[in-house]
Amino acid sequence: MEKDIEAKSPDNDSADGAPAPAQQPAKKPFPWDKFQKNMGYTDAEMAEFRADPHRRKAAEVLGEANRRTVVARVVASHGCAAGYQIGDTIEVSAAGLIKGGSRPHNCIYAVAPMTLHAVMAHDRIADGRDPGEMWWNAFSCQDSGFCAGGWGQVSFKIEVV
């Protein structure tokens, strides 16, 4: 006995009558030539870079990493020479570019520890995971605090938007 089987194309309804899922727009290819020019890599360096799956993956998600912002919000502050107050923010892209924040100037001792969070966010994006779900989402500035012989200390909580 022969069965009638209707071939369905991706843009047709499915066999059960439900509409087919919308197709995703084609992903733009990564601009390797622009990347090479920006980095100043030779052709040999570029070939080596592209052959490394870790480097390649991290580069290919740069657009998404630059669209995501790692926001460090002050949750405690005592004796801060830069004047950080509770609620102030520092912002960097998940690709590590300083975007700014709520203050006109950012303290290098507060920005430096954010490199770890930018790297973690970039890594999670490259791995296809939500960068906002990193476990290590808090830090303090690099001043040891008044009680340890420093000037002050500021504590931050991280959010990725």
N, C-alpha and C positions, 0 to 999 in steps of 0.2 A: 504494500500500500504506500502510495506516494503522498507526502504532505506538501501543502503550499507554504512556502517560506518567503516572506516579503523582505527584500533587502532594504535596510534603512541606512540612509546617509547620515552623517553627523548633524546636518541641519534639519532633518525630518523628525517627526514625532517618533517616540520609541514604540516598540511593538505593543506595549500595554496602553498606548494612546496618550501618555504623558509627554509634554514637550521635552525635547532634548535639552540638556544643559547648555547654557550660553558658552560659546567658545571664548577662551582668553585671547586678548590681543597678542600678536606676535611680540616676543621680547626683543628689544633692540640689542644688537650685538655690542659687546663692550668695545669702546674706542681705544684699542691697543696702541694705535699710532699716536694718538693724543697723549695717552698715558706715558709712552716711551719718551716723547718730546718733553713733557712736563718733568719727568724724573731725570732726564739727561742720560738715559741708558744707551749703551752701544747695542748693536744688533745681537752680539753674542750674549750680553747681559740680559737682554730682553728674551732671548731664546731660553736661557737658563731659568729666568723668572717664570716664564709661562710653562715650563716643564715641571715646576714644583707645584703640586696640587694645593698645598696650603697657601702659598703666596697668590696663586692664580685665583683661588676661591675668595680670598680676602679682597683682592683687587676688583673682582667682578661684582661685589656687593657695595663698592664705594658709594654709588649713587644713593642707595638706601641708607647707608651709614651716615652720609652727610645730611639726609633728610630727618634723621632721628637726633634728638637733643638729650644729652645727659644733664639733668638739672640737679645741682647740689643746693639744697635749701638749709640755711642755718637753723639748727634746733637748740643750740646752746652757745653762749658766748660770754667770756669773762676776760677782761683785760686785753682786748684786741686792739692793737695799734692801728690797724686799718679801719676800725670802726664797724666791723660786721655786727649786725643785730639780728635777733631771731626773725626769721622770715626772709632775710636777704638771700639772693641766689647768685650762683655762678653757673654759666652754661657753656658746654662744649659739645661739638658734634660727636657722634659715635665713631667718627673717623679721626677724632682728636683735634679738630680745629676750634680754637677759642671763639665763642660766639658773643660772649658778654655776660650780662646778668643785670641785677637791679642796682648795682653800684657803678659809679663812673670809672673806678679803677679796681682791679682785682689784685689781691695779695698773692705773690708767687708761692708763699708757704701754704696757702690754701689750694691754689690751682695744681701744684705738683702732684699731690696724691690722687687727683682726678684722672691722671693718665691711666691708672689701673682700671678705673671704672669705664673709661672710654674704650680701652682695649677689650675688656670683658663684654661690653655692649657690641662692639664690632665683631668679636668672635661669635657671640650668640647669633647675630644677624647672619653671618656667613654659614652658621650651622643650621639655619632655618628655625631657630628658637626665638622666643620673645625676650628681647633684651631687658625688658622691665621686670623680669622675674629672677634677676640675679640674686643670689643669696647674700653676698657681701655688698650691702647697699647702704653702708654708713662709714664715715671716716672722720678723723679730726685733722686739723691743720698740723703742720710740722713743728710748731712751737710747743715746747714741753709743758707750758702752763706755769703760772706764778708759783704754785706749790712745789714745783720741781726746779726752780731757779730760772725759769723763762719769764716772759712778759705776760702771756695770756694763752688762751686756747679757745678754738672755735670747733664745734662739732656739726657735722652735716649729715643729712639723709638724702639718698640718691633716688631720683625718679627718672625714667626714660620716657620721653614723649615723642 
